[in-house]
């Protein structure tokens, strides 16, 4: 009881001093990062084969920036659903939905892995509010949108893609 009251008070104090747009971009960044990490882990051959040693797991070899650079092309975002989760989590129900969705589309279209990684959208001030959710972390669930919407793909070009599945001395880009 005391813990949940502290959580509510802390979240209210933190959320009330945050910039709406910067927090929205941080929320989108968190989802992009989560999907990149998930894709990398799902494609790890050692995970699929049941290998126990973390040294043999590909997803442990890459740092976060490398995972984002490698997998951002495959991230799919449903911005309408993400916005709904955002306003519920932060309680900012008066935000202009159309403007925030337009800002999000521009952010997704022009952001690069390095821009997200070094952009300082996720900070110590908004970390807890973004990742704590309202009990369960809403951003990691697969919500169902009330409106049928085609997810958008983040478009990025990569140079010389190398996969753990490649034959030594070759790369996926060469084929």
ABEGO torsion letter per residue (X at the ends): XAAAAAAAAAAAAAAAABBAAAAAAAAAAAAAAAAAAAAAAAABAAAAAGBABAAABAAAABBAAAAAAAAAAABBBBAAAAAAAAAAAAGBAABBAAAAAAAAAAAAAABBAAAAAAAGABBAAAAAAAAAEBGBBAAABBBBBABBBBBBBBBBBBBGBBBAABBBGBBAAAX
